[in-house]
Amino acid sequence: MSTSPPARSHTSMRRVAVASCTGTTIEFYDFFIYGTAAALVFPKVFFPALGESAATVASFATFAVAFGARPLGAVLFGHLGDRLGRKTTLVSTLLLMGIATVLIGLLPTADSIGVAAPILLVVLRIAQGLAVGGEWAGATLLAAEHAPPGKRGLYAVFPQLGPALAYALSCATFLIVNLYVGEASPTFLDWGWRIPFLLSALLVVVGLYVRLAVEETPMFKNIERDGPGGATVRQGSPLLGAVRHQWREMLIAAGALVVVFGFFYVGTAFLTSYGTAVVKLSRSTVLMLGIVAAVSFGAATVVSGLYSDRVGRRRVLLWSCVAAVPWSFVMFPLIDTGSAAAFGFAMSVTLVILGVAYGPAGALLPEMFQTRYRYTGAGVAYNLAGVIGGGIGPILAADLSASRGGFAVGVMLGAFGLVSALSCLVLPETRHRSMEPGTEDRAGHPVAVPSPALDAD
């Protein structure tokens, strides 16, 4: 081990918080506008030859493709993040996401270039999946590895706020375009839907400016200097290290977060489609209710993240999973009443339950893994959950809704909640753990370091 003093960050926590929140907001905005477009536009623009139900399933299938790519992105960018640094890798994910999103906004329709249009759409969606697969772990590590002990739940909330802000921004952008061109106007399908995608170019410039102003995390700097005399040591494969030493943690964490992805992507992208096609609400109404639900999601994320510093990550996450199971069976009977108020209430409660789980996850996963492969381990666990809850969930939801009705979708969500609740029962509590390099036990697991600043469990 190095005898030189540990590296310290000269970046203020305020700047780290702003950088991590801004970056995830922009990346998830790009990711979410695809979900909104998949619900409202893509069935007609890229799959016009299919019937309404089949086109919706096909559209959500392209949406789900990204979730298959997300674990690959977690491995690729996790390797880079654990070898080259968190900051450099996060700049790369932001650029990849921005380029792919702008190109989707420029993509010709199926009427113009035939089958090549949906094929190119899938390719660009895969690029989005790779980028966001590498984004989340890097952004949470940027916050958690800079944060002082006892306040990781607080500072890890900032990247966790990104999805809530991004979903609100996505709905607001589509709402403004929809109001400008008119609810029934063909202009929305002709070119109006492209505007939110093209606006991504401006957001990416802002994101790059903010991220380039932040230093590398001190924990990664210490890993770089762990050789004799402070020399840099070239480590082995981060993926192999994580799989060899902490595969249980990866699987348990993935299981615990299945409900997060299931509730979010069914509660946003699928419900946007369900609200317009089945409940027969206007696009503007569904989008406005989506903004309200996003605000509720953000508030729940902040409160639960802060509270996890007091009572622990595991306990707060378990509360959400327990609440998710009964709510799953109530949600669609409430929505199917046809009331806009009932639809908005159901969407908001769904995202609040999600937010309670999502808040502590930003500190939980980084705390579970060793520094040398933390980016990879946390990213793979997070995105494995995404494959089930966020990838398979919306496809099954569209098919179940068409064949068996909305209640069947609720049964699926209840199953996701049960899987996550069972996983939480074997999930370790991590809030007392040290994240510093060299504090692992003989098996390579991070260990608890008691501190008077932390409440006892």
Sequence and secondary structure as in RCSB ss.txt:
>XXXX:A:sequence
MSTSPPARSHTSMRRVAVASCTGTTIEFYDFFIYGTAAALVFPKVFFPALGESAATVASFATFAVAFGARPLGAV
LFGHLGDRLGRKTTLVSTLLLMGIATVLIGLLPTADSIGVAAPILLVVLRIAQGLAVGGEWAGATLLAAEHAPPG
KRGLYAVFPQLGPALAYALSCATFLIVNLYVGEASPTFLDWGWRIPFLLSALLVVVGLYVRLAVEETPMFKNIER
DGPGGATVRQGSPLLGAVRHQWREMLIAAGALVVVFGFFYVGTAFLTSYGTAVVKLSRSTVLMLGIVAAVSFGAA
TVVSGLYSDRVGRRRVLLWSCVAAVPWSFVMFPLIDTGSAAAFGFAMSVTLVILGVAYGPAGALLPEMFQTRYRY
TGAGVAYNLAGVIGGGIGPILAADLSASRGGFAVGVMLGAFGLVSALSCLVLPETRHRSMEPGTEDRAGHPVAVP
SPALDAD
>XXXX:A:secstr
   S      S HHHHHHHHHHHHHHHHHHHHHHHHHHHHTHHHHT TTS HHHHHHHHHHHHHHHHHHHHHHHH
HHHHHHHHT HHHHHHHHHHHHHHHHHHHHT   HHHHTTHHHHHHHHHHHHHHHHHHHHHHHHHHHHHTTS TT
 HHHHHHHHHHHHHHHHHHHHHHHHHHHHHH TT THIIIIITHHHHHTHHHHHHHHHHHHHTS   HHHHHHHT
 SGGG       HHHHHHHHHHHHHHHHHHHHHHHHHHHHIIIIIHHHHHHHTS   HHHHHHHHHHHHHHHHHH
HHHHHHHHHHH HHHHHHHHHHHHHHHHHHHHHHHTT  HHHHHHHHHHHHHHHHHHHHHHHHHHHHHS GGGHH
HHHHHHHHHHHIIIIIIHHHHHHHHHHHH HHHHHHHHHHHHHHHHHHHHT    TTB  STT B TTS B B  
 TTS   
